[in-house]
Amino acid sequence: MMNTITNLSPEFSRRRFLGVSGVLVLGASLPVRRALAQTPAGTFEPSLFLAMDGQGTVRVTVHRSEMGQGIRTALTQIVADELDADWSRVEVVQAQGDVKYGDQNTDGSRSITQNYDRLRAAGASARLMLRQAAANRWNVKVDDVAAANHEVVHAASSRRLGYGELATEAGLLPVPENAPLKKESEHRYIGKPVIHVDAGDIARGKGTFGADYAVPNMATAVVIRCPWLGGGVKSIANKPMNEPGLVAIETLDAAPSAGPLFAPLGGVGVVAEDTWTAMRIAQGLDIEWTGSPNQTFNSDELRQALRDAVAKPGTPVPGSEKGDVDAVFAAGGTELSATYETPFLSHAPMEPPVAVADVTEERCVLHAPLQDPQSARPLIAAQAGLTPDKVEVTPTLLGGAFGRKSKPDFALEAVELSKRVKRPVRVQWLREDDIRHDYLHASSAQHHRAVIDDEGKPTAWLQRSAFPSITTVFAAQAVQPAPWELEMGFSNLPYSVENQRMESTGIRPGARVGWLRSVCNIFHAFSANVFADEMASAVGRDSIEHRLALIPASGKLKQPGQPAPPGHELDFGRLRHVIERVRKLSDWDKPRPEGVGLGFAVHHSFRSYVATVLEASMDNGRPSVSNAYVVLDCGTYVNPDTCVAQMEGAVVFGLSLSLYGDISMKDGAVVQSNFHDYPMLRIAEAPATKVELVPSQGRLPAGVGEPGVPPVAPALSNALFAATGTRHRTLPIRT
């Protein structure tokens, strides 16, 4: 009897092939962090679709945003691999923001982690159904036919059928439950280098980024915003009326300090027929602003408040205390203590925020470089005075984001101005707008105190962390850091310490703070890795040997608070392995010339393990990094070239923050404005970088976009200490 395909479980039964006009469609159900909306029939919409037409063209709808990290390529690789598709016949379709897709938030380095298994299942189910359709036509068993490179083949009779020829018949079959997945050795695209699907268009200038998108009758707006948070427009002394090309000058009210979520700042929007006219008029306005409690905010005072906070007891991290730290300190011994500081940081993507909105009484259509078009949709609907079903949100390509473009305040500005002038409007932020009105990465202070033995191992370790919590984005009155912020390299250190206590303190900022690439891992990894290096140095021990001595030989970390998902616990063996590999990759034990030092750091974040060594020296009084060595263990990886590129980019990003990143505020306003006073690392400063990927060995996939950043700053600090004997505990490191 011919083999049959069984129906799926009730949760998956809605995900079926639809045989309509020769088209084969498969939806993959994805786990989501938010509840999915239900259709009137009470079923869930799928979160990603695989479609194939009668010509065999495969279309993969990608529900995550592309910002150079290669996610449109990687998600498509997963589906195409299990489908056994011909890559040249696969097209990528960008999804709009819609609850039917499940979680669309492209941050947290979790796009592959969340979608890998289910996208494989989607491709495998489609492949099995195509085989079944061919077997039915030939009246043979499905086990006697095989799929390969966009065809189904019956080897015994040498018959073959293209996927397109089978699309209609396959679409009439039920979706199989637990379709067999390929073995790792059978993968054609997973784990293989594939050029990004957008690379050709971007290289030819055809890729559509936010500022590239245009519609007929579109005006351009530039907004002048109040320098301090919470201020609004009091008056405009020189409001022009009849300037050529001027469409309107609109006052935007200041959002109340308690919300709404991602609300635009108070300011004046100048709407004109072209960008230059809008810029020229906007920059010439004489605006008097209303006051705000934040008008007197100064970052130097915050930095002092952070130092004061970690100099005294904070709130203990629940479940983190071990032994009796105070008793060990009271008993005396070799004691070390140090305080580490990091400033406010700006995302500063190459592409400043931009959005195009077309609002009518019936609909709102928005195109913008958004990281989370789905979460933006109800906010846009509220701003437009519409229901979400009347709103279309389509993400363009993102010219960098680093977390900034998951906050859609700039899109809401475009919606408001389009609604007022009753025509499409593009709101274009200038570089100065982006740096002065960012959701800043929080400034922080970290204090470490330890008693160490003769081998530099801590017998007692007190850690304190103080910073403005980014939970203020969602709850303006929040102060204390959230547990998940502390789990970013603070409450989950992987070291064996018998007596340990961790304390945190929150401080309310006078500026907008938000998440930036790697989030709290940046300052937590900096302090922990440099302090560990100081322990080793205090007893004259090699830094890597010392670190390996602190990490258990095997086992997994039992962290306080929320346990890690099964398969993603911090594994001591994997952490030790990346350390040992980077030691070899960097020729760590090879002597360097006088004045040249090696610095080491390791960190586990976003479920991945990264060990980094930098080779650095001082050149005319400035730090110079000649070589970088990085080892990444991210479990199963989809595109190795992308993984390497992300580590290379992380080195540049991390060095930019370490050497130049410093946003200061005076009288409530950001002092910096552009790359002349908030510079990025230049090409001539970038080190030669070697990256090694640890083979997957069948492990679960983990994050790649962010884990490479946290080890960079501490590796630099440690390298400069090795080169000069001067310890750097404050970022940025300028001399």
N, C-alpha and C positions, 0 to 999 in steps of 0.2 A: 504494500500500500504506500502511496505517496506520502512523504512527510508533510505535516501541517504545521502551521504557526499558531501558537496559543495566544489568547488575548492577554493583555496586560492586567496588572492589578488595578483596582478602581482608581487609585491616585493617578495612574498613568493612562487609563483607558481613553481619556479625552484626546490624548496625543496620538492622532492617527493620520495615516496617509489619506489625502482627499483626492479622489480621481475626478478631476474636473478639466475638461477640454485638454486632455493629455498632459496634465500637470501633476507632478508628485510633490506633496508638501509634508514635511515632518516637523513637529514642534518638540523641543526638549524641555521638560519641566525642570526648573532650577530651584534649589533652596534659596530662600530670600530672608533678609533681616527684617523686612517690612511685610505686612500682610498684603497679599495680592487681591486685587479687585475681582469680583465675580461677575460673570455675564448674567443676563436675565435668566438664562437656563440653569444657572447655579453652578456652572463649571468654570474652571480657571482658564484664562488664556495662556498660551505657551510663552516662555520667556526668550526663546530663540527659535527661528525657523530655518529649516533647510528646504529649499524648493528646487525642482528640476522640471524643465519643459520638455516638449516632444523632440527637440533637437539635441537634447542631452546637456544643455547649459545648466550648470548648478549655481544656485544663488544662495549664499550664506548671509543671513541678516545678523549683523554684529550689533549688540546692544551696549557696548562700551565705547568710550570716546578715545580717539587717537591723538596723542600729543607727542609723538616721536618714539614712544616706548614699544611700538610694533604690535599693539594688541589686535588690531584688525587683521594682521597677518597671522598671528599665533592662534587666535580662536578659529580662524578658517583652516589653518593647518590641521588642527585637531579633528575637525569634521571631515575634511578631505581625506585624511589618512585612513580613518575607519571606513569611510565610504569607498575607498580605493578609487578615487577620482583622478582624472587627468587634470593636473594643476592648471594647464592652459585653458581649460574649459570651466574654470571656477570663477565666479564673480562675487564681489563683496558689496552688500547693501547696508548702508548706515541706518540704524533704527532711530526713529523719533522717540522722544520721551513719552513713555506710556507705562502705566502700572502693569499691563499685561506681560511685560518683559521681565518682571521681577526687579531685583536690585540693579540699577544702572549706574551706581556711584563709582566712578573710575578713580578710586584712591585707595590707600591702604595696601597696595601691592597684592590685591586679592582677586583680580579678574581671572587668572588661570586657576588659582586655588579653588575658587568657588565653582568654576564651570568645567573643569577638565573632565571629570568622570561622566557628567551628563552629556557633554558634547561628543565624547567618544561613543556613548550609548546611542546618541542620535544618528551618528554616521554608521555605526555597526547595524542598527536596526534597518536603516535604509538599504544597506548592502545586502542584508539577509532577505529583505523583501524583493529586491531586484532579482536575486538568485531564485527565490520562490516563484516569481512571475515567469522567469525563463524555464524553470523546471516544469511548471504547469503547461506552458506552451509546447514543450517537447515531450511531455508525458513521461518524465523521468523523476527520480528522487532528487530532492534539493541537495543532498549530500554528494551527489554525482556531478554537481556543477560548481564552478568557482568564479569569483569576481576578480578582475584584474584590470587596472588602468582603463576604467570607464566601459568595460565590457563584461559580459557573463559568458563563460566558455564551458562547453560540454566536451571534455577531452576525448571521450570514447568515440564520439562521432565527428569530431573536429568542427562542430557547429559553434557559432558565436553570435551574440546579439549586443548591440550598443545599448547603453543605459537609456538613451532617448527613446529607443524603440520599445522599451519595457515600462516607461513611466506611467502610462495610463493603467496598464494591468496591475502594476505594483501599487498604484494608488487605491485600488479597490480591496486590498488585503488588510487584515487587522495588523496592528503594530505588534511585533513579537516582544515577549517578555524575556529579559536577560539574554539578548542576542550576544553571541560569543564575540569577545573583543580580541584584537590581534595580540600576539606575543610581542614583547619589546623588540625582538630580533626581526620582526616582520614589518616594523614601521617604515614607511616611505618618506613621511614628512615630519612626524614627531621626532624631535631630537636631531633634526637635520637643518643645516643652514638654508634658509629661503629668503630671497630678497623681498623687502617689504612691498606690499601690494601698491602702496602709494608713492614709492620711490621715483618711478618714472615721471609721474605727473608733477611731483614736487621739483625734480631736477629740471623739467621743461617749463616751470612756471605755471603749470596748469592746475596744481592743487588748490582747492578752495579753502582758504583760511577765513577768519572772521571778517577782516577788512576787505577781502576779495568779493564777498557776497554783495550783490546789488540787485535792486528791482526798479522798474520804471517809476518815475515821479518820486524818487527817494531823496529826502533831505538829509543833511548831516548836522549833528549836534555836538558841541563841546560844552562841558559843564564845569563851571568854576565852583568849587566846594569850600565850605567854611574850613579854615585851617585847623580848628579844634573840634573834637568830637562833641556833638550835641548842640552846636551853634547853628543859627539860621540867618536868613537875610533880614536885616533891619531896613536898609534902604539902598537904592542905586542912584548915585549922584548924577551920572551922565548917561542915562539910558537912551541910546539912539533910536530914532523912529523910522527914518527913510533911507537907511543904508542900502545901496545896491546889493542884491543877493540875500538880504536878511529876510527870514521867514517869520521868526518870532523870538522874543526873549521871555522865558518862563521862569518863575520862581518855584523852586522845589522845596517843600517844607522839610525841616529837620525831623528825623525820626525820633520818637521818644526813646529814652535810654533803655527802656525795658522791652523794646521790640518795635514793630514786628520783625520776624526773622529775616536777616539779610536786607533790611530796608535801606533804601538809598540815603545818602547823607544830604543835609541841607545845602542848597546852592542855587546857582542861576544857570539855566540851560539856554544856550544860544543856538538857535536852529537856523541854518542857512542852506543855500543851494549847493554849496561846495565846502570842502573841509577848510580851506585857507580862510575863507570869509568868516566861518564860524570861529576859527582860532583867533583871527585878528581882532574881531569885535569882542570876544570873550576876554581876551587878555588886556583889553583896554578899558574894561569896566571898573568903575570906582565904587566898590561895594563896602557898605558898613555892616558888620556882622553882630548878631546878638550874642550875649555872653553865655557861658556854660561853666559848671563846676570844673570841667576839664581844662579850662582856659589857663589855669596856673600850673598844669602838670609839667614836670621836668623829669627826664629820664635819669639824670644824675641822682635825683632824690629817690627815685625808685631803686636804683642800683644800691644806694646806701641802705634803704629799707630791707632789701633782700639780704645784704650782708648782715644786718642786725638780726634778721629773722633766723638765719642759720647759726648765729652765735648763741642762741638760747634754745631750750627744748621746744619741739614742735609737736604735732599730732602723731602719735605712734601709728604705724601702718599695721592694721589688724592682722594677726597671725604671723608677723615677721620676727618677733623677738625670740631669741634663743639664749639660754644660759643666763649669766648675770654680768652684763657689761660693766656696770658701775663697780662691782667688786674687783674685777680685773684691773680697772683703771686705778682704783684706790690702792691696790697692792703694789703698784709701781712697775717698773720695767722700761724697756725701750719704747718710747711713745712717739708717734708721728701724728701731725695734724696739718691740714691744709684746706684752704677755701678756694673754690674755682668759680669763675664768673663768665657768663656769656651775655651779649647784648641783644636788643631787639634786632630782628632780621627781616628783610623784605623778600618776597618771592621773586620779584624782578624778572619775569619771563621776557624773552625777546619780543614777543607779541603782547603789547598792552591790552587790557580788556576792551572789547568792542562787541556791539550787538546791533542787529537790524530787526526792528519790529514794525509790523503793519497791523494796526488796530482799527477795526470798524465796529459798528454796533453789533454785528453778528459774530465776528471771528477775530482771533489774534493769531498771527503767524510770526514766529520768531526764529531767526537763525543766529547762532552765536557759538563761540568756542567754549562750551560748557562741559564740565566734567560729570555733571549729574543732571541731565535734561529732565529726567522724570521728577525729581524732587523740586526742580525749578517750576514745573508746570503749574501746580496749584498756586504758587506764589505769584506767578505771572497772571494767572486767571483772576486772582483777587485784585491785583493792581489794575487790570483791564476792566474790572467790573463784570466778568463773565464767569461761566462755569468751566471747569477743566476740560470738559468734552468739546468746548468751542475753541480750544487752544492747541496749536501745533508748535512743538519745540523741536528743532532739528539741530544737532551739533555739527558745526563745521570741523575741519581740522584745527587743532590747537597748536599754536606756535609757542609751545612751552606752557606750563601751568603750575606745577609743583604744589598744588593744593589751592592756589588762588582762585581758579576758575570753577571750583565747586561751590563758590559763594556768589550767587547770581545778582548782586546788587546792581551791577552795571546793566544787566538785561532789564531789570525793573525800571531803570532810568529811561531806557529806550521805549519801553511800553508806555510809560506815563507821558512822555513827550509826543509819541505818535498819537496817543489818544487825544491830546490837546490840540495838535495842529491838523489832525484828521488826514494824515498822509503817512506813508512809510518814512521812518526815521532811523538813521544809523547813529548811534552814540559812540563816539571815538574817544577813548581815554588817551591822553598824552603820556609819555614816559614820566613826566613830572607828577601827573595825577596818580599814576600807579604806585610810585614810591611814597608819595606823601599821604595817600589815602588807602593804604593796604590794610589787610588783616595781618598784623605783624606776628612773626614768630616770637614767642614770649622770651623776655629776658629772664635770667635765672642766676641763682647762687647755690652752690653745693658745698657742703662741709663734710670732710672725712676726718675721723680720728681713730687711731688704732694703736694697740700694743702689739709689737712683733717679737718673735723669738729670734734665735741666732741665725736662722735660715731665711728670715724675712717674712715668715708666715704669720698672719695675724691671729693672736689668741683672743682678741676682742676688737670689734669693728663697729663704730657708730657712724651712721650716714644720715645726713640731713639735706633735704631738697626744698627750695623755695622758688616759686614762680607764679605768675598769673595764670589761672586755669583757662584753657580754651573752651571749657564748658560754658563760659560767659556768652559764647555765640548763641547758645540755645536757652540759657537762663541768665539774664543780665545781672542778677543779684548773686550768682554763684561766686564763691571765694576759694574754698578748699579744693586742691587738686583731686580729680576723680581717680578711683582705683586703676582704671585702664591707662591713665597717664603715668602713674607710678610703675605700672608693669612694663613700661618702655625703658628697661635698663636700670631700674632703681630697686624695686622690691623683688626682682628675680635675678639677682647676680648669681653666677654659677660656681661660686667659690666655697670651699669647705671652711667654715668658721664656727667654732663652738659657742662663742658668745657674740651676739650680734643684735643691734637695734636700728630700726629705720624710722625716721620722723619726717613729716612734711609740713609745709606752711604755705598757705595761699595768700596772695596780696592782690588787691583790686587795682587794675591798671587805669590810666587815664587815656587809653587808646584802644582801638579795636585789636584784639588778638585772635589768631586762628591757627589752623594746622598748616605746616610747611613740610615739604618732603623729609620724611623720617621723624618728624614731630619731636616729642620729648626725648627720643633716643639720642638726639644730637648732644644735649648738655649732660645727660646721664652717662653716656658712653665716654664723653670727654673726661669727666671727673674720675670715674671709676678706673679707666685705663691709665690715666696719668698717675693717680694715687698708687695703683698697683706697681707702676714703674718706680715710683718713689720708694716703696717698700723694698723692692729688689736692690735699688741703688744704695739704700741705707746700709745694707750688709754686703755690698760688692758682688751681688749675684747677677748672672745673666738674666735679662728680662724674660726671655722665652722660657728658659729653664724654671725660673721662679713661677711663671704663670701656669705652666704645666703641673707644678707641684701643688698649686692651689685648687686644681680641677680634679674631681674624682676620676678614677680610671674608667669607670663604667657607670651605667645607671642613668636615671632621668631626674630632672629637677622637680621637686614638689614645691611649687610656688604658692605663696599665700594668695588668698582671694580666689578668683575664678580659675579653675584648672584649664590647662591647654586642651584643645580637642585631641582625641585619640590619634596617635600617629604624628602629632605635631608637638609633643612635649620636648623641652630642651634636653637633648641627648648629649651627655658628657663625652662619649666616644667620638661623636661627629664633631664636636667643638674642638677636641684635642687634635683630631685629624686635620682640620684646616690650619691649625697652628703649625703642626709638623710639616705640612706641605708648603706653607708660605716660608718657613725656615729654609727649606731646600730651594724653593724657587728664587729667593732673594740672595742666596749664598750668604746667609746670615753670619756664619762663622768665619767668613773670609775678612781679614783685616781691611779697613778702609783707610785712605790717606788722612793725615792729620787735618782736622777741621771739617771732616765729613763724618756724619753720624747716621746710624740706622735707628729708626723708631718703629716699634711694633704696637699694634692694637688688635683686639678681636671683639666681636660683638654678635649677639644673636638677636635678630629682630625680624618681624614679619615672617616668622617661621623658618628663616634662612640663617646660615652661618657664614660670616665673612671675617677673614683674617687679612690684615693689611700691613705691609712694611713700606716705609718711605725712606729714601736716602736724601738727606738734606744738609745744607751748609749755609753760612752767611756770606752774602755777596754784596760788598759795599754797604754793609749795615742792614741789609734786607734779607729775609729768609729766601732761600732758593732750593727748590726740590728738583733733583735730577732724574730720579727713578722712582717708580711706584710698582709694587708687586701685590697682587690681590688673588686670593683663593676664595671661591664661592661654592658653597654647598646649598643648593636650592632644591634638592631632591630631583624629581623628574623635571627636566626642562624641555621646552617645546622647540625653541629656536636658539641654538648656541651662539650664533652671531649676535643676536639681540642681547643675550645675557652678557657677553663680553662688552658690547657697546654700553650697556647700562653700568657696568663696573667702571669702564673708562670715563663715562660721563659723571659718575659719582665721585671719582677722584677730582675732576675739574670743579664740580659743584662744591665738594667739601673743602677744597683749597680756596675757592672764592670766599666761602664763609669764614674760613680760618684766617685768611690773610687780610681780607677787606670788609667782611660783613659787619656793619655797625650802623644801626639806625639810632640817632639821638633825637630827643625832643626837647624843645624849649618853649615855654608859655603855651603848651598844648599843641604845638605844631611840629611836624617833622622837619628837621634841619636839612636833610639831604634831598636831592631832587632828580638826579640823573646819574649816568655812569661816570661823570667826572668826579663826583664825590661819593658814589656808591659803586665802585668798579667791580668788574668781573675779571677772572683770571684770563690773561691774554694768551694767544697761541704760543708766543715765544717763552712764556712762563710754564707751560704745561709740561709735565714730566713724561719721559718715555714710560709706557705702562705695559706690564705683562699681566695677563689674567689667566688663571687656570680654573676650569670647572671640574668639580668632583662628579664622577659618573653617578647616574641616578640610582642604580641598583634596585630599581623597582619601588623606590620610596615615593611618598606623596609629593606632589609639586608644591612649592612654596613661593614667596614673593621674590621679586628681582629688582623692581624699580627703585626701591628705597633702601634696602639693607646695606648697600655699598657705601652710603654716606657716613654713618656714625663713626666708623673707625678712623676716618681720615684726620680729623682735628687732633685726637690724642696721639696718633702715629707721628704727626708733624711735631707736636710738642716734645714727644720723647726723642725724636731724631735730633732736634735742635739741642736738647740737653746732652745727648751723646756727642754732638759735634762741638759744643761750646761750654758745657758745664752750667749753663744758665737755664733755670726751670721756668717755663711759661705756664701760668695757671689762669690766665685771662685771655679771652678771645675778643677781637682778632689779635694775631701776633704780628706786630709791625716791625719790631727791631729786636 
